[in-house]
């Protein structure tokens, strides 16, 4: 018989004089604006400036098997029963975090924490930062713990606006690519669908964004709207623990066929994921909120000197669509030699061999197809200073992990682009960490495609250079005309980028206006202007980023290539100068003494007045790429001018519908 034990905050108490006496515990952020109170009625009540912004009801339901597993707890007891609850202590968090390949090289994080000991060896840690709140459960048990469910009900004081991304698989909502646009809606009008993280909710004067960090050996969190409560709420949902896997014939991709009736299991003492509530007063604070990265486990791989970020000449989006060449383009040696030649001419350090370099239908990662001389290509690239990255499916690599890492490292491969995880149950999360660790052991970096939003694992394993989990450029190959990608492009930097890097894969040179964009799978067209695409290389956190178009298209547009390749891949500092979620964004990044500014707008054209007063004193040579005078009619129209500027100057920049701009400021 299966017994369930509820760990709940509803009975938080202490023993005083032989009587049970309820007590609240409060922790405040260093600046005093953010506070969270753990109360005896079962809530974590979060306030900002003294005003309620969200209440969280947090439970963990434990499952025990009578007769099969020695019970960890007595039947039907609660870790928050009040019998053994104790205040363990508080501490200040003051940490300088070194962040290789992140949006800045390092940053300071400050906060305060309370630690409450619970029954049965469980506890909860609650932190308050100026940037938001985080909490997590932990256990000191040495025995097996089986979690039937974790409950997190996020209750908001008002029926405010929310930005929610829904699962695209109604039948199996936990099995999908974590790619969708945001439904901008009142909470009470949210769809009856599973929501994947991050999710942003307007709560009074601030926005609250729900994220998670340090997700390890545990399922990721989904949400479901509950519109029947008096307080609008979002409730946590988790994928169940898989007990049987099956395979799709194409790609050798595994999927969950059967599950247990619990979500997680583990043995021994451990911490569980941080539940993060980022709180922002201004939209411009959102893309640079660092809580997810800061709360993740520190670097476990040691030196990162061998990891080299960089741009990538990519094959898949342009469908190997070369023109004006004297050979048949496709997945073959001659085509990839052309990609290498293009990369070498433009100081692009990598090319990717995407799907097709091995027989996907057989999952045969250990043997390239006959049309590819892989070792010959690696050697050819080495002669020209261009390295190769190989695409693969997650479970296919995992099933040959040591063998594949050893073979391809020896051949000279620098890393893997790993695709089609498309789930975040406990075993999927364990697979992702196992791959990252093993690849690091062989000094191979990874790009996690077909993946959920990051949870800080690139801090723990800095060889993870990028993640997808974004409604990126690939959507332009099959999107419908009413898909509003420019709006999404100025929405996700405020929400999704709070979680970490994005593998958006920009760089399209075929560009369409709202009126003349056309769907074309084999010769795709981006929505918005040429400068909207160029600005991606500044706006996005992306240390390993693609040039998605065909080399022969780029060769006819050398000024664009020169601009893209002149933008660094890592930065010392990132600021959001202006912006409003869903409307527009202006991002500034510093590398050394030079600055790089990118702006993007939705389908609404707009003029931005940009003060350069954030620059240190001195003179700068500015290269300014803006939408051309006819960009509203021809989205490929752009103009580049150069002039000298200083911190005293103010620039007026006009963005066309779906437009953008790039400014490069070189100190002189």
N, C-alpha and C positions, 0 to 999 in steps of 0.2 A: 504494500500500500504506500502511495506517495504522500508525504506530509509536506506542508508548506509553512514556512516561518516568515513573518513579515517584519522587516526592519523598517520602522517608520519614525519620522520626526514628530508624530502626533502626541507622543507621551514623554517628551523630553523633560527630565526632572532630576532632582538631587534628593538625597536623604538628609533630613535635618531633624535632630532630636527624636529619631524613631518615626517621624512623619514624612510623607512624600510632599515635597514643596516645589512647585513649578518655578523655573527660573529661565529668563531670557538671556541670551548671550549676543552681544553686539560687537562688530568690528567695523572700523571706519578706515577710509583711505587716508593717505598722508595729508592731502589737502582738505580733508573733512567733508568734501562734497558727496562722496559715495559712501553709503553704509549698508550693512546687511545684518539683520537680526534673526538669529535662530531661536524660534519661540516654541513654547510648549504646546501650541495648537497645531504644530506640524509644518510650519512655514519657514522658508527663508525669505524674509521680507526685505526687498531691496529699495532703497531710496536714493534720490539725487537732489541735493539742495533741500532736504527735508520733505520732499514730495515722493509719494509712492510711485514707482515705475514698473515693478513687476513683483509678484509673489511666486515662489517656487515650492511646490509640495514634492518632497524627494523621498522615495522609498526604494528598498531593494527587497525582492521576494526570493527567499532561499528555498531550494528544493532538496529534500532528503529522501533516501530510499531505505525504508525499514528492512533490516535483515540483509541487505546487500552492501550497504556502506555504513560504517560506524557513524552515527549521527554526530554532527558538530555541535548542535544545540539541542536542548531539551524540547520536546514537542510543544508547539504553539507558544513559545516564548518570543519576546520582541527585544531586539537590541536596544530599543529606546523605551523599555518597560519602566524605567525609573529606579530599578533595583541597584544597578551598578553603573549608572551614568556618572561620569566624572569629567571635570574640567581639567584637561591635561596641561594646557598652557597657551601662551601666545608668543608670537615672535614677529620681528620686523624683517621684511624682505628688502634687501638692498643689493642689487646685483648688476654688474657690468657684463653684458652678454656679447661675446664675440660671435659674429654672424656671417661667416664666409658665404658668399653667393646670394645673400639675402638682399633686401632693399637698401640696406646700409651696412657698413662694415661692423659696427657695434652700436649698442644703445644701453642706456641705464633704465632699469625697472625698479620701482619702489612700491611696497605694499605692506599690509599687515595681515596676520593670520591668527585664527583661533583653532584649537585642536580639541575635539571632544571625544573622549573614550566611551565606547558603547559596550553593551553586553556581548559575550561570546567572542571576544577578541576583535570586534569591529570598531571602527572609528570614522570620524568625518573631519576633514580640514576645510575651512572656509576662509577665503582671502578677499580683501578689498583693495583695489588699486584705484588710482585716479582715473584709469581708463576703463574700469569695470569691475566685475565680481566673478569669482570662480570658486567652485567647490568640488570635492571628490571624496568618495568613500575609500577606505583601505581596510585590510584585515591583517592581523598578526598570527592567524591560525596556521598550523603546520599540516592540517589535514585537507582533504578535498572539499572544495566549495563549489556547489552547483547553483547558479543563479537562474531562477525561473523567469524573472523579469526585473528590470529596473524602471521605476516610475519617476518621471519628472514632468509635473504639470506646471506650465508657465502661464500664470494668470495675470491679465493686464487690467488696470483700473478703468480703462475706457475702450470703446470700440473704435480704435484708431486704425490708420492705414498700415498695411503690411506689404512686404515684398517677398513672395513665396515662389519657389521653384518646385514643381510637382514631378513625381515619378512619371516616366513615359510608358510604363508597363502596368496597365490596370489589372491584369490577371496575376502577375507576379511582381508586385511593386518593389520588392527588394532586389530584383534582377534587372538592371538597366545601366546605362552609361553615365548617369549623373550629369546629363546635359539637357537643359531646358531654359527657356526665357523666363523672366520673372512676371508673375501675376501680381499686378499692383492693385490691391483690393482692401476693403475694410475686412477686419478679422471675421465679422459676422457673415460676410459674403464669401469666405474662403471655400474653395471646392472640396468635395468629399474625396480627397485624394491624399496619398502619402507625400510628404514634403521632405526633400533632402536639404541638408545644411550647406551653407549658412542661410538663416532666415532673419530678416530685419523687420522690426515693428516700431512704428512711431508711438511713443508713450509720453504724452504731454509735450514738454519742451525738448525732449531728447529722443534719440533712436537707440533701441536695444537690439543687438544682434546676437543671436544664439549660435554658438560654435562649440567645438570640442577640441581638446588638446591632449597629447600624450596617449593617444589611442593605441594600445598595444595588447595583443592577445585578448581582444574583447570586440564585440560588434559595434559598428558605428551607429549613431543615432539618426532616426527619422522623426518626423513630427506629424501629427494629425490634428486638424482644427476641431474644437468642440464648441459649437456655437450655441448650445443650449444652456450653458452655465450662465449665471448672473454676471460673472466676470468673464469676458472673452478669453479663451485659453487655447494653448497648443500643448498637446500631450505627446510624450516620447513614445516611440515604437522602435523595436529592434528585430533584426532578422534572427530566426532561430538557428541553433547550432546544427550544422549539416551532419547527417549520419550515412548518406549515400550520395555519391556523385555519378553523373553520367556525362556523355560527350556528344557534342554536335559533330556531325560528319565533316562539315567544313571547318577548317582551321584547327581541328583537334582541341577545340575549346571545351573546358569542363563547365558543368553547371550543376546546381543543387537539385537533386531529384527527390530526396526525402530528408526530413529534419527531426530532431528531438523536440521534446516539449519544454525545453529550456533554451536560454540564449547564450550562456557562457559557463565554462567550467575551468577550474584551475586548482593547483595544489600548492599549499604553502602561503607564506605571507606575501602580500602584494598590494600595490595601489591600483585603483581603477581610474578611468579617464577623467580629466578635468572637464566639468561642465562650465562653459564660459559665457558670460553675459557682458559683452562689450557695450559700453555706454558712451555715446558721442553727442556733444552739443551741436556741433557743426558737421555738415556733410564732408567738409574737407579733412576732418579728423579720421574718417573711416578707412581710407586706403592705407593709412600709416599707423593703424592700431596694431601693436606688436604682441598682444597677449597670447595668441596661439603659439607663436614661436617661443616666447619667453617661458611658457609653462611646460614645454616639452622637455623630455630628458636630455641632458647635455650630450655632446659629441662622444660617440662610442668607438670611433674608428681611428682616432689619433690624428696624425698629420694629414692635412688636406692639400699639401703642396703639389701633389701629383694630379689634382683635379683641375682641368682647364675648361672653364666656360667658353662659349663661343657661338657664332652663328652657323647655320646649317643650310646647305643647298639641298632641297628636299624634292622628291620625285612624285609622291602619290597625288598631291592636290592638283598638280598640273597634268596628271595622267601620262607622264613620260612623253609629253606632247611637244617634241622638238620639231622645228621646221627649218627648211633650207639646208639640211644636212644630206650627206651622200650614203647614209646607211638607214636601215629600218630601226626606228626608235622603239624601245621596249625594255623589258627586264633582261638585259644582256650586257656583255662586257663592254662593247663599243659605246653604248649609251652612257654607262657609268664613267667611262673614261672622259666623255664630254662633260659630264657634271663635275668631275675632278678638275678638268682644265679650266672650266668657268670659275670654280671655287678658288683655284690657285691664282688666277689672274686678278681676283678681287680680294685676296687675303681673307677668304672665308675658310676657317680651319677644318670644317667637317662636311661630309655628305652622309645622308642616311640611305641605306638600302631598305626600303619599306617592304610591305607584304609582297611576296612572290619570289624572293631570293632563295627560299627553300620551299618544298612542296607542302603548302599549308594543309591540304586535304589529308595528308598523312601525319602532320605534326612532326615532320622529319627535320628538326633543327640542326642535326649534326652533319647534314649533307646538302650543300648548295646545289641548285639545279644545273643541268648540263650546259646551259647557255651562259653561265657565269664562271669565269676564272677568278674566284674570290681572292686567292693568294696573289695572283697577278695584279688584281686591282689594288690590294693593300700595298704591294710593293710600288706600283705606279703612283699611288697617292703619296707614299712616303718620299718619293723622289721630288714631289712638287709641294711638300709641306701640307698635305691634306689627309686627314684621318677619316676612318670609316666607322659608322655606328650601325648596328644591325637591329632591325625590327624583329619582334617575336611576340607570341601570345604568352601571358603570365604562366599558366599552368604548364605549357610546353617547355618553357625554360626551367621551371621549377622541377619538372620530372627528369631533367638532364642537367641539373644545376651545376654540380662540381665539374662534370665532364665538359659541359659547354663552356664554362668560364675558363677552364684550363686550356681547352683547345683554341678558343678564339683569342684569348689573351696571348698565347704563344704565337698565333698568326699575326698579331698586331692590331686587333680591334681595340677601340678605346672605350666602348660602352654599348649599352642596349637601349633601344626604345621599346618599352614593354606595354602590351596592349590587351584589351578585352578582359580585364578582371571583372568589371561590371557587377560587382557585389561588394558588401562590406560586413559580412558575417565574421565570426571570430576566426575561422580557418582562413578566410581570405586576407584578413588583417595580418595573421601570422605568416602567410605566404609572402606578403609584401615586405615584411621585416626580414624574413629569412633570405629573400633575394637580395635586398639591399646590403645585408651583412656579408653574404658570400661574395657578391660582386666587389664590395670594398676590400675583402681579403685578397682579391686578385687585381686590385687597383683598376676596377672598371666602374664608370659612372652609369647612372640610369636616368631615363626619362619615363615617368609613369603616365602612360596614356590609358584611356578607357578606365579611369580611376576616379574615386570619390574625392571630394574637396580635401586638401591637405589638413593634417592635424598636428603639424610641428615635427614630423618625422625627418624632415631635412635638417633640423638641428641635431637630432640624434645620429642620423646618417647623412652627413653633408654631401655624399656622392649621389644623393637624389637631387638632381639639378632642376627638375621641372615636373609638373603635374598637369594633367588635363582637368577633368571635372568642370568644364566650361563649354558654353555654347559657342564654339569657335568657328574658324574660317571654313572648316569642312562642311558646315551647314549650308554654305553658299552653293555647294554642288547639287543639293537636292531640296533646298528651301522653296517655298511657294512665294508668289509675288507679294502677298500681304504680310510676310514675315518682316518684322521691324528690327533688323539687325543693328542699324545705327543707334536706336534707342537702347538696345541691349548693351552695345559697346560702351555707352556712358552710364550704364547701371552697374554692371558686374565689377568694375574697379572699386566701387564703393562697398560692395557686399562680398563677393567671392574672393577678392584679393586680400581681404582681412585675414583669410585663412592661409594664404601663402601664394607661391608662384603660379603662373598660368601658362600652359602650353597652348596658346591661342592659334599659333601658326599663321602669322600675317604675311603681307608682302605682295598682294595681288596687284597686277598691272593692268588687268582688264577690269574696269570700274564702271558701275552703273548708277544713274540717278534714280530717284524714286519712281519716275515715270518710265524710264527706258531699260531698267534692269530686267534681265531675262535669265531664266533657269537654263543651265547648260552643263551637264555632268562632265563631258570630256574636255571642254574648254571653258572652265568656270569663270564667273564674273562676281566681283565683290559688290556689296551694297554700300554706296557712299563714294566719296571722291578719292583720288590718288593720295592727296595729303592726309586724309583720314587714315589710310593704310600706313603711310610713313610715320604718322604719330604713334602708332602702336608700339614702335620700337623704343619709345620713351615712356608712354603711359603704363605699359605692362611691366610687372615684376617678372622677368623672364631671362635668366642667365644663359639658357640654352634655347635659342629661338630660331625658327625656320625662316627661310626665304622660300615662300610656297610656290612661286610661279616658275615657269620654265626658263632655263638658262638662255635660250634663244630669244625669249621675250625681254629678259633683262638686258641682253647685249644691245638691244635697240633703244634702251632707256638708261644709258650709262650714268647720267646725273643722279637718277634715283638710286641706283646701286651704290654710287659713291657716298651719297648721303646716309643710306642705311648702314653701310659698313664703317662709316666714321663714328657711329654711335657706340659707346662702350657697352659691354655686356654686364658689368658690375659697377656699383656706384658707392661713393662714400656717404652720401646723404640723399634723402628724398623728401620733397615737400609737395603738398597740393596747394597751389597758389589760389585757385578759384575752382568753383564747381558746384553743381547741384545734381543730386541723384536723378538719373533719367533724362537730364537736360544737357549738361556739358561738363567737361573736366579740363583743367590745365595743370599739368604735372611738371615739376622742375627737379632735376637730378644733377648732383655734382660728382664729378670725377676729377680728383686733384683740384686744380684751380679753374677748371672749365665747367660750364653749365650746359645742360641739355633740357629744352622745354618742349613739351608736346601738348597740343590741344585738340580736342574732338568735340563735335556736337551731334545731336540727334538729327532728324530730318528738318528741324527748324534752323534756317540760317541765322547767324548772329554775329555781332561785332563785339570783340573783347578789348577792353582797355587794360593793358598790362604794364604795371609799374615795375621797373627793374631795381627798385630800392632794396631788394633783398641781396643784391650783389655787393661784395666788398668793394671798397674804393679802388679805382683804377679804370683802365680802358680795355675794351673787349672788341674783337672782330666778330661781327654777327653774320651768320649765314641763315637766311630766313626763307623757308619754303612755305608758300601759301597757295590756297586754291586760286586757280586762274580766273580771269575776268568772266570766262564763259563756262565755269565749272558747274553752274546750275543747269546747263544744257548738255555739256560734255564733261562727265565726271573725271575724265583723265586729264583735264586741263589744269596745269599748275604753273607757278612762277617761282624762281629763285633769285633773291637779291642779296647783296653783301654790303655791309656798311659798318662803320665804327659807332659804338655806343658806350655808355657808362651807367653807373647806378642812378644817375640823375634823370635818365631818359624814361619816357613812357611810350609804349608802342600801341598802335591801334591795328588790330588784326581782324580781318573779315573772314568768317567761315561760311562757305556755301551750304546749302542743304546737304546734310550728311557729310559735312566737311571737316577740315582740320588744318593744323599747321605744325611745323617743326622749327625751332630756333636753336642754333648751336652758337654758344658764346665762348670764344677762345680768348684767354687772357693774353694781352700784349703789353 
